[in-house]
């Protein structure tokens, strides 16, 4: 999705939400605060953000006490970040737990994170696993990834490569790009309890590359150069290297290296002018495919 389109959507959302917020809708007030705080669809304005957060706090608490899980989560969020109110560890845990116990998936994941890191609460890996598992049961990709890392490192559970791989795969299948890249690395190197499988490596690199992962685009291009896990293709390598080069945001030396690879493919492997034109057109029209 292009940024211009995103900004347009945020502006439209603000047009709808702000009148509701003015009328006292607590959830609208919270969202308007987020938009002013982040500059989504409006010029970033901390004073306006705090103003709306304070209004939301006043109106969210009655809803939260009545059992509204979203309101409970947002109260936890506001106290966690200190938006419009002083940070308060007891209230953070209280409201997140209230929402989590009602099945609010974001609250469950947030609690897992808090217990793992010991943020606002005493560190407790078993509690972290408990809440990650609850969120994972609802199909949350972040929770699957987090559970995988717990099994990977033996935190709150016995270390288990098979279980870690199972949760990593689920997170990747749900579209988590960092996990897709991680699986590509593991299958390529035969690490992390998996046997080397270059086809699987290429599969996961492609999934992440299609979502815009520059590192995955470079790895996939390398595999096309050597014909590892894919049919050797200088044209496909050139496409993915070109795409990575355009979006690369790493140190200058790495830019130079990718530029060198592109030159080698074009000159040494002698792509035809038609092939280069095809590749350049593909790169020009390329758009990320987010999700699964």
N, C-alpha and C positions, 0 to 999 in steps of 0.2 A: 504494500500500500504506500503510495507516495505521500511525503510529508505534507504537501499542500492539501491533499484530501483529508488527512488526519486533522490538520488545523481547522479546516472547514467544518468537520464533524464536531469538533470541540466548541466552535463558535455557536453552532446550531444547538448543541446540548446546553450551553450556557444561557442561550435565549429562552430555553424551555425551563431550566432549573431555577434561574434567578428569581423570576416572579413567584415560584412556589416557595423559595427560601424566604422571600419577603413576607409571605403569608404565614410563616412559622413552621413550615415543613422541615422537621429536624434532619431527615435524610438528605433532603435537597441542600440544606445549609451546610452539612458536612461535605457534600460533593463540590459545592461552590467554593468552599474553603480550600479543598484540594486543588481546584482549578486555578485559583488565584495564587496559591502557594507554589505551584509548579509552572505557572505561565501557560496553562493549556487553554487555548482559544481566547486568551486575554493577556494583557501585559502583566508580567509577574509583579505581585504586590503583597509583601509580607503583612502590612498593616491590615489590608482587606482580608487576607487569609485568616489572621488571628481574630478579626472581628466576627467572621462567619463561624470559626471554630468555637468561639465563646458562646455564640447564639446556639450552635448545635449542642454544645455540652449541656446547656440549660434545658433543652428540650429532649435530648436523647436519654437522660437519666430516668425520667418517668417511664419511657418506653422500655428501657432495659429492665427496670424493676418489674414491669408487667410481663417480662419474659421474651421480649423481641430479641432474637439472636443477633441480627444485624446491628441493632443498637448497642448490644453488649460488646460485640466485636469492635465497633467504632469507638466506644468509650475506652476500651483497652488500647486501641491504636493511638488515640489522642493523648492518653496518659503515658504511653510508651515513648512517644516522640516529643512530648512536651508542647503540643500544639494548642495554644490558647489556655494552657493550664500547666502547673508545675508537674514534672515527672514524678510518678508515685509508684514504687514497686509493688506495693500491696494491692493497689487498685488495678494495676496492669494485670497481675496474676488473677485477681478476683474476676474481672470482667471477661478476660480471655477464656478462663476456665468455664465460666457460666455459658458462654457461647459455644465452646468446644463440646461441653456435655450435651448440648442440644443438636450436635452434629454439624456445627459451622466449620467447614473444611479449612478455611483460612486461619481460623482461631486454633484449630488442631495443629496445623503446620507451624504456626507461630509459637505455640506452647512447646512443641518438639524442639524447635530452634532454641528457645529460652532455656529449657532444661539441659540441652546438650552443651550450650556455651556457658551456662551459669549466669545468664543475663537476667537481672531482676529477681532471680530465684536461686536457691542452692542447686548446684550442678547435680543432675541425677540422670544418668544415661538410660536407666530402665524406664523412667517416666518419659524421656525423649522418645524411646522406641515405641512406647505405648501410644503416644499421640501421633507419631509419624504413621504408625500402622493404621490407626483410625482414619486418618486422612487418605492414606493409600487405598483403603477399602472403598473410598468414594471416587477413586480414579484420579487422584491428584498427582501430577508428574513430579513436582518438587518433593513430595513426600516419598514417592518411590525412589527417587535419587538419594534422598537423605537416609532412607532405610538401607539402601545398598551400601552406603558408606559406613553405616554402623556395623553391618555384617563384614564388610571389607576389613575394618580395623578391630573388630571384636569389642565394640563399645555397647554395653548393656545387653549384649547377646554373645554367644560363642562365635568366634571367628569362623566364617563359612563362605568359601569362595563360590559355591554353587548358589547359595541364597543371594549373595551379593550380585552375581551375574543375572539371576532371575529378576531382581528388582531394577538393575541397570537396564536390562532389556525392556522391561515394562515402561520405564521412564522414557527410553528412546522411542518406543512405539507410540507413546503419547505425544511425541514431538519435541522432547527436550533436546535442544541442539548441542549443548555441552556434553550430554551423555552419549549422543550419537557419535560425536568426535572421539570421546573416550573409548567407546567400543571399537571404533576404527583402529585406534592405536593398539588396543589390547589384542585384537584379532590379527593385526599386521605383525606384531612382535611375539605373539604367543605368550602373553603375560597375564597376570591376574587370574590364574586358574583356568585359562582357555587355551586350547591348542591353536597353533597358527592356522589361519584360514583366510587367505588373501581375498577370496570372493566375498566373504562376510565383511572384511575390512573395507573393501571397495563399496559394498552396499551401504555401510553406515557412514563412510566419508561422503558418499553421494547425498544421502539424506540431509546431512549437516550442511554440505556445500550448497544444496538447493535452497537452504534457509539463509544463506549469506555468510556462513562460517569461512573466513578467509583461509585459516589454517587447513581446513578440510578441503577447500578448493585446491590448495597447493599439493596436499597429499594425493588427492585424486588425480591431478595432472601428472604427478610423478609416477603413479601406477600406470597411466596410459603410456608414458614414455617407455617403461620397461615391460609393459604387458603383464603386470602382476594383478591377478584377480579380475582382469578385464582384457579384452582383445586390444593388442597394441595399436595405438592410433596417435600419430603426431598431430593430426587435426584437433582431436578432442583435448589433447594435452595443451595445445596452443589456446583453445577456447578458455579452459579453466585457469591457466596461467594469466591470460589477459584479464579475465574477470577479477582474479585476485589482485593483480597489479593496480587496477582501477580503485579498488576498495581498500587496499593495504594501508594500514595505519600503524606500522611498526617502525623500528629504527631504520635509518637511512641505508645501512649496509644490507638490510634484507630487501629493500626496494631494489638496490643494485643487483642483488643475486637473482631476483625474479626477472628483472630486465635482461640479465645475461641469459637466462634460460629461454626467454622468448626469442632473443636474437639467434640463439643456437638452433632452435626449432625451425625458425624461418629460413635461416641461411644454410645451416649444415644439413638439415633434413629436406630443405628446398620445397616448402609448401608452394603450391602454385598460386598465382595471383588470385585465381577464382576461389581457391580454398581459403586464402587469407581474407578475401572479401566476405565469404560465407561466415567465417569465424567472427570477424568484426561486426557484421550485422547481427549475429546471434548475441554477442556481448551487448550491443547497443539496445536490443529489445529485451534483454534478460530481466526478469523480475523474480524476487524470492518467493518460494512456495512455503509459507508458514504452516506449521502443524505437522500432522503425521506423515 
